[in-house]
Amino acid sequence: MIFVLRLLATAIFAVVMFVFGCSWCLLSPRNPKHVKTFGRMFSKMSRIYGIKLEVRYPEQQEGLPPSVYIANHQSNWDLWTVSGAVMPRTVTVGKKSLLWLPLFGQLYWITGNILIDRKNRSKAVGTIGQVVEKIKQNKVSVWMFPEGTRSRGRGLLPFKTGAFHAAIGADVPVTPIVCSSTGHLNLNRWDNGHIIVEVMPPVSVEGYGKDQVRQLAEDCRNLMVDKLAELDEEVSRRNGAGKVGHSSAA
């Protein structure tokens, strides 16, 4: 019964967000300010799923210099959890096929996010150049999932280098964002316990050349692996006995 009610609430939310969001964004289409607004709206839905979501932001949020934000990518639950950490004037980079997702895809595009064709390597490489130009010209940050796919309970997967090429090319720091494991979340469970999302301190790209992209990626990944273990331990204590990271119903 809980499962059905939550699916109904999700459907209603999706329709409302599409109608309201697209109408609102038509006043200033593809403006980067929209991404933070709607990302944080989506994270409010975590309450409907019985999630006690805590997002740890840096002390300063407004007026930050551009950055390349990288986050762990676990499952569909990211839409309701890690989305709450989108920072001001930040756009995300997603696969082109997202555009064809009913309701969400159209809202994703009109809010100003960047779509890339991952099946076409030459286009994807060109898009990294576009990302660099967007950072430099529009003074925006970009958000990327360096794993390139959902980890689905397999821990933090190896990183692809696109985000790090962009950071070095634009000469902006890389800022890791880590969400504690969501594999234990279940649409049919009334109380899904705590989830913590933390925006970590930025990692400077100073000293990293184009030939050291993989080293930068590995350094950032190591920081995120340690933080993920730390957050999972904290969540486990808060939720009492039990483990995090089990199979998910989403």
Summary of the structure (lengths in Angstrom):
residues: 250
radius of gyration: 17.7
end to end distance: 15.9
largest distance: 55.5
contacts: 794
relative contact order: 0.17
helix: 46%
strand: 15%
